[in-house]
């Protein structure tokens, strides 16, 4: 089975992301080119395992032993090349360092190694797998959106699971940060 870990975005920030994503899909994208997925910030990319128990035990222990992390702020729209548009996420250095340390521990458990040269860029995706001929129209539409800023507590690590038959990512388990 395929899993990934992330921060589950909830409340008004999640509603805003879902609204914009839905409008972009309906207005510009002729087909859904990516799996359905709850609003989130990816912490550790998808990995395959038949036994999620070790990762679940680790996440439970980690969230119980780490103090509350700072708040996250979702602000302006940005993009990666012309393929992905997202909400930018700001966090303090302590929280960023804690997440990077968490990633290193997950690497050990999953056996999946992150590229040591890549920099973690926390974000909440609005539209992805955009075709080159669609990008400018979608970007202009998103930039018209009224500017909003959301500040939320970094209060969970979530394990997501892929339902193969529907290509939909679902919440497998939420681990609250105590």
C-alpha positions as CSV (number, residue, x, y, z in Angstrom):
1,X,0.0,0.0,0.0
2,X,1.1,3.6,-0.7
3,X,1.3,6.2,2.1
4,X,2.7,9.6,2.8
5,X,3.0,11.8,5.8
6,X,1.9,15.4,6.0
7,X,0.2,18.2,8.0
8,X,-3.6,18.0,7.5
9,X,-4.9,21.6,6.9
10,X,-8.2,22.2,8.5
11,X,-10.8,24.9,9.0
12,X,-11.0,28.1,6.9
13,X,-7.6,27.5,5.3
14,X,-8.7,24.1,4.0
15,X,-12.1,25.5,2.8
16,X,-10.3,28.3,0.9
17,X,-7.8,25.9,-0.7
18,X,-10.7,23.5,-1.7
19,X,-12.8,26.3,-3.1
20,X,-10.0,27.7,-5.3
21,X,-8.9,24.2,-6.4
22,X,-12.4,23.2,-7.4
23,X,-13.0,26.5,-9.3
24,X,-9.7,26.1,-11.2
25,X,-10.6,22.5,-12.2
26,X,-14.1,23.4,-13.3
27,X,-13.1,26.5,-15.2
28,X,-9.8,25.5,-16.8
29,X,-8.9,21.9,-16.6
30,X,-10.7,19.5,-18.9
31,X,-10.0,16.5,-16.8
32,X,-8.8,15.8,-13.3
33,X,-5.1,14.9,-13.8
34,X,-4.2,14.2,-10.3
35,X,-5.6,12.1,-7.5
36,X,-8.1,13.6,-5.0
37,X,-6.4,14.6,-1.9
38,X,-7.3,16.5,1.3
39,X,-5.6,19.9,1.8
40,X,-2.1,19.2,3.3
41,X,1.5,20.1,3.5
42,X,3.6,17.1,2.5
43,X,6.2,16.2,5.1
44,X,7.4,13.0,3.6
45,X,6.7,11.9,0.0
46,X,4.8,8.7,-0.9
47,X,6.3,5.4,0.0
48,X,5.1,1.8,-0.3
49,X,4.8,-0.6,2.7
50,X,2.6,-3.6,3.4
51,X,3.0,-3.0,7.2
52,X,2.3,0.6,8.3
53,X,2.6,-0.4,12.0
54,X,6.3,0.8,12.4
55,X,5.6,4.2,10.9
56,X,2.4,4.6,13.0
57,X,4.2,3.7,16.2
58,X,6.9,6.1,15.4
59,X,4.5,9.0,14.5
60,X,2.6,8.4,17.7
61,X,5.7,8.5,19.8
62,X,7.1,11.6,18.0
63,X,3.9,13.6,18.3
64,X,3.6,12.7,22.0
65,X,7.2,13.6,22.9
66,X,7.6,16.8,20.9
67,X,6.2,20.1,22.3
68,X,3.7,22.1,20.3
69,X,5.3,23.7,17.3
70,X,4.7,27.2,16.1
71,X,1.8,28.4,14.0
72,X,1.8,28.2,10.2
73,X,0.8,31.1,8.1
74,X,-0.7,30.5,4.6
75,X,-0.5,33.6,2.5
76,X,0.2,34.5,-1.1
77,X,0.0,32.3,-4.2
78,X,3.2,31.1,-5.8
79,X,4.1,28.5,-8.4
80,X,6.7,25.9,-9.3
81,X,7.6,26.5,-12.9
82,X,4.4,26.4,-14.9
83,X,3.1,23.1,-13.5
84,X,2.0,23.7,-9.9
85,X,0.3,26.7,-8.2
86,X,0.2,26.7,-4.4
87,X,-0.4,28.7,-1.2
88,X,2.9,29.7,0.3
89,X,3.5,28.6,3.9
90,X,5.6,30.5,6.5
91,X,6.9,28.9,9.7
92,X,9.6,29.7,12.2
93,X,13.1,28.1,12.1
94,X,12.4,25.8,15.1
95,X,9.4,24.3,13.4
96,X,11.2,23.9,10.1
97,X,14.1,22.2,11.8
98,X,11.8,19.9,13.7
99,X,10.1,18.8,10.5
100,X,13.4,18.2,8.8
101,X,14.6,16.0,11.7
102,X,11.2,14.2,11.5
103,X,11.9,13.6,7.8
104,X,15.3,12.0,8.5
105,X,13.7,9.6,11.0
106,X,11.0,8.6,8.5
107,X,13.7,7.9,6.0
108,X,15.2,5.3,8.4
109,X,11.9,3.6,8.9
110,X,10.7,3.6,5.3
111,X,14.0,3.0,3.6
112,X,13.1,5.8,1.2
113,X,15.7,8.5,1.0
114,X,15.0,12.1,0.2
115,X,17.4,13.9,-2.1
116,X,20.0,15.4,0.2
117,X,20.3,18.4,-2.1
118,X,16.6,19.2,-2.2
119,X,15.2,21.9,0.1
120,X,11.9,21.4,1.8
121,X,9.5,24.0,0.5
122,X,6.3,23.8,2.6
123,X,3.2,24.7,0.6
124,X,-0.5,23.8,0.0
125,X,-1.1,22.9,-3.6
126,X,-4.0,24.6,-5.4
127,X,-3.5,23.2,-8.9
128,X,-1.0,20.7,-10.2
129,X,-0.1,18.9,-13.4
130,X,-1.1,22.1,-15.3
131,X,-0.6,21.9,-19.0
132,X,1.7,24.6,-20.4
133,X,-1.1,26.2,-22.5
134,X,-3.3,26.4,-19.4
135,X,-0.8,28.0,-17.0
136,X,-1.2,31.7,-17.8
137,X,-5.0,31.7,-17.6
138,X,-5.0,29.7,-14.4
139,X,-2.3,31.9,-12.8
140,X,-4.2,35.1,-13.7
141,X,-7.4,33.6,-12.3
142,X,-5.8,32.7,-9.0
143,X,-4.0,36.0,-8.7
144,X,-7.5,37.7,-9.0
145,X,-8.6,36.0,-5.8
146,X,-9.0,38.3,-2.8
147,X,-5.8,38.1,-0.7
148,X,-6.4,36.1,2.5
149,X,-4.0,35.1,5.2
150,X,-4.6,32.1,7.5
151,X,-2.7,31.3,10.7
152,X,-3.1,27.8,12.1
153,X,-1.4,25.8,14.8
154,X,1.0,23.1,13.6
155,X,-1.0,20.6,15.6
156,X,-0.8,17.3,13.7
157,X,1.1,14.8,11.7
158,X,-1.1,12.8,9.4
159,X,-0.6,9.5,7.6
160,X,-2.4,9.5,4.3
161,X,-3.1,6.3,2.3
162,X,-3.9,5.8,-1.3
163,X,-7.1,4.0,-2.2
164,X,-5.9,2.4,-5.4
165,X,-9.3,1.7,-6.9
166,X,-10.3,5.4,-6.8
167,X,-6.9,7.0,-7.0
168,X,-7.9,9.0,-3.9
169,X,-5.7,9.8,-1.0
170,X,-7.5,9.5,2.3
171,X,-6.6,10.2,5.9
172,X,-5.4,6.9,7.4
173,X,-4.6,8.3,10.9
174,X,-4.1,11.7,12.5
175,X,-1.4,12.0,15.2
176,X,-2.1,15.1,17.3
177,X,0.9,17.1,18.5
178,X,0.2,17.3,22.2
